[in-house]
């Protein structure tokens, strides 16, 4: 690879690392071409950008970003691919689904960076699956905010029915 191409790739990776709040570092080295294509299709379906990178170029890009990526330098050994995503749990769910569907132990999770938090190692995968995405958290907050309002409205509606029933009964008795 020529020096100009390396520089462009480092700049591109630096920009992606700056723009995205969530990414996963994985190892997909043992996958054959067909499985790799299936993984890329699945990534496209989930809205995840999968990019295979050279460790030295990724490290240089990480050093150019104003975020703390020091913990990841130890994981930059062997083959590395980066999954850029908007949702924090999307790649974890994708990895679980891919492993189950294709009966493989790949991709291997090296680490993840989610909303300024670092998660290292394969043992973090189950925890990362359980993390709620931003949209799921917003939906939970909206549901919590709507719950008291729904209770008040239903109480008022049921109260009006009860109150009108009582008034009807009283009016019939007085006649």
N, C-alpha and C positions, 0 to 999 in steps of 0.2 A: 504494500500500500504506500502510495506516495505521501510525502510530508503535507502537501496541500490538502489531500483527502482526509488525512488524520486530523488536521486542524479543523476542517469543516465538520467532521463527525464529532469532535470534542465540543465545538460550539453548539451543534444541534443537541447533543446530550445535555449540555449545560442549560440550554434554554428549556428543555423538557423537564429537567429536575427543578428548575426554578418555578415553572408554571404549575406543576402538578404537586398536590399535597399527599398523594398516595402512590406508592410503587412497591413492587415485590421483586426480589432477586431470586431466581430459580436456576436449577440445573436440569436441562432437557437433553443432555448429551447422549443418553442410551436409547433415545427414541429413533426409530427408523424414519425414512422419508414420509411414508404414508401416515404414520402416527403424528409426525410433526405437522403435516398438512391438516390433519384432523384437529390438532390442538390450535392451530392458527384459525381455523374456521370457527371453533368454539370461542376463541378470544374475540373474534369479530362479532359473533352473536351477543356476547356479553358487553361489548363496547370497550374492550381492553386492547391496548396496543402492545404487541409482543415484539421485542427487538433483541436479537442476539448481538452481544457486544464483546469487544476485547477488554479484559480486566484493566489493563494499563490505561486505556483510553477512558473507561468509565471512572477510574480513580481520579484522573486529571480533571474530568468534568465535575466530579464531586468536590474536588478541592476548589474549583472556581465558584461554587455556589455558597451563599451566605447561610447555609443551614449546617447543622452538626451531623455529619455523616461518618465521623471517625470510627464508630463501632462497626461499620460495614467493611472497612479495609481488610479485616481478617477473613471475611467471607469471599473476597475476590480471588479465589483460587479455582483452577479447573475451568470448565465451561460455565459461562454465565449468560443468562438472558434476563431482560428486564420487562416486567409487565407494568405499564403505565395505566392508571385507572382513575376514575372520578369517585367511585365508591370504595370504601375501605375494605369491605368484605367480599367484593366480587371475585377477585383472583383466588381467594381461599376456597370459595364455593366452586369455582371452575376447576381447581386442582383436585378437589374431592370428587367432583362429578367425572372428571377425565379418568382418574385412577379407577373408579368403580366401573365405568363403562368399558375401559380397555384392559382392565385387570393388570395394572402395572403399578410400580412404585414411583414412577416419574410423572410429572416434574417434582423434583426435590426442592423444598423451600429452604433457601439459604438465609433469607431475612426479608423484613418488610418495614416500610416507613409509612406510617399512617398518622396524619394530622400531627406531625412533629414528635411522634413516639416511635421508638425503634424496637422491633421484635426480631430476635435472632434465633435461628435453628428450626428444624423440622418439628420439634415438640410444640411449637407455638401455633401450628395449623388449626387445631380444633378451637383454640381461643379466638383466632382471627375469623373463623367462620361465624362465631357467635356475636361478633361485633356488629352493631346495627349501623346501617348506612345513614347518611345525612337525611335522606328522604324518609326513611323509617322512623328516625327520631322526631322529625317534624310532624309526621302523622300521629305519633304517640302523644306529643304535646297538644296537638289540635284535639285529639280524642279526650284527653284529660280536661282541656278547657271547655269542651262541649258538654261533658258529663253533668256538671252542676246545672247548667242552663236547661238541659233536657229534663232533669229532675224537677226543676221549678215549673217548667211549662206543663209537664205531665201532672204535677200536683195541682196546679191551677185549673187544668182541664177537668181532672177528676173531681176537684172541689166544686166546680161550677155545676157539674152534673148532679152531684150530691145535694148541693144547695138548691138547685132548681127542683129537684125531686122533693125535698123537704117543703119548699114553698108551695108546690102543687098539692101535696098532701094536706097541708094546713089550710089552703084555700078551699079544698073540697070538704074538709071537716066543718068549716064555719058556715057552709051553705046548708 
